[in-house]
Amino acid sequence: MNVLILGAGGREHALARKIAESPSCGHLYIAQGNAGTAKEGTNLQVNPEDFDAVAEAVRKHAVDLILVGPEAPLVKGIRDYFEALPEFDALRIIGPGKAGAQLEGSKDFAKAFMARHDIPTARYGTFTAAELKEAETFLETFEPPYVLKADGLAGGKGVLILDNLDEARRQLGLMLRDAKFGVASLKVVIEAFLDGIELSVFALTDGTDYVLLPEAKDYKRIGEGDTGLNTGGMGAVSPVPFSDAAFSEKVKQRIVEPTVRGLAAEGIPYFGFIFFGLIKVNGDPFVIEYNVRMGDPETEAVVPRISSDLLELLKAAADGKLSGKKIEFDPRHAATVMAVSGGYPESYGKGKKISGLNIPSDISVYHAGTAEKDGDTITAGGRVLAVTALGENLKQAVDDAYARMSTIEFEGLYVRRDIGGEFIG
């Protein structure tokens, strides 16, 4: 089976490495990929959001299955594009159509969907620029901190959590009236702040049945102790110590199954991953957000713990045949630590030579923002590399990940040093 993975980050590298292990994998292609994915398969200089170019690559390379890594092609309708062309009737695609992708593409859609299907989430309201006065009045019904979310995709920057009511009003105006986040904030969701501890749960579904992947907890803030600016993710751990069997059963019964059933009830076919961004509040799970693809860097911690043939599971999901399928996990703990460019998540340089990558190790190094130039691997993004270690306990995994990271060097390298720390004691 020839496989095309769309994307260029650490998530795609982790998925590429796992898929390449499958006996069912023929040729593996990654568009656009990075310096790491080039060692797992063949990188293609194809923009995942240029559907005509993706289609030409599918024809040229006789691709049997597409795995869509990032959200943007899904929200823009890549599945719908291929389904409208009879020549691609046999093509398998992992990722929902435009309708299902609204779970991530529109926070208002997601919140309304949860309300329709009694899925626990925070109290909310959605407003447009014409409703700014009503939005301000609604905002005043909450206690601080105040949560404002741009309705559409905003590159991970569209969520504001503010302690001051006057500042919340000002930011609300900037979002709605002044389009602070462009078209993403044509509508703004105001919701109650939930105080608890967060985790990520992942399901692979064919729209009827599903399998649950290992859960994970990621770390978004740039600084130790969850301080500083939000990032795309500075690390992750799996499993999550506070997600015990009783809590996991609540997640399945109250959130996962109602979501899958709700999609089917609304006539929305769904073949792919659902990422449940959850928060545990007084022992109960609530949904903060949905994503319609795997997370990053959670994938780099979750995928190494999957013992099953991932490609066979993806094929079953695409074919609507997940019923009865099982997924096996490595019982060990995984810790993922991210190396980022100095200055990230604000301005940062690129083109810095990376050394220390070729030391033999059973610890995984996943490329996120890298490229090749004149035989060297160089930095090409804010988040550059993820190092993942497996250990019999979390401390061993964390210690091994940091030890391996210490062998890697590039100018301006920054690593958050407390990944998993609150669980180690």
Secondary structure by P-SEA (a helix, b strand, c coil): cbbbbccccaaaaaaaaaaaacccccbbbbccccccccccbbbbcccccaaaaaaaaaaaacccbbbbcccccccccaaaaaaaccccccccccccccccccccccaaaaaaaaaaacccccccccccccaaaaaaaaaaaccccbbbbcccccccccbbbbccaaaaaaaaaaacccccccccccbbbbbbbbbcccbbbbbbccccbbbbccccccccccccccccccccccccccccccccaaaaaaaaaccaaaaaaaaaaacccccbbbbbbccccccbbbbcccccccccccccccccccccaaaaaaaaaaacccccbbbbbccbbbbbbbbbccccccccccccccccccccccbbbbbccccccccbbbbcccccbbbbbbcccaaaaaaaaaaaaaacccccccccccccccccc
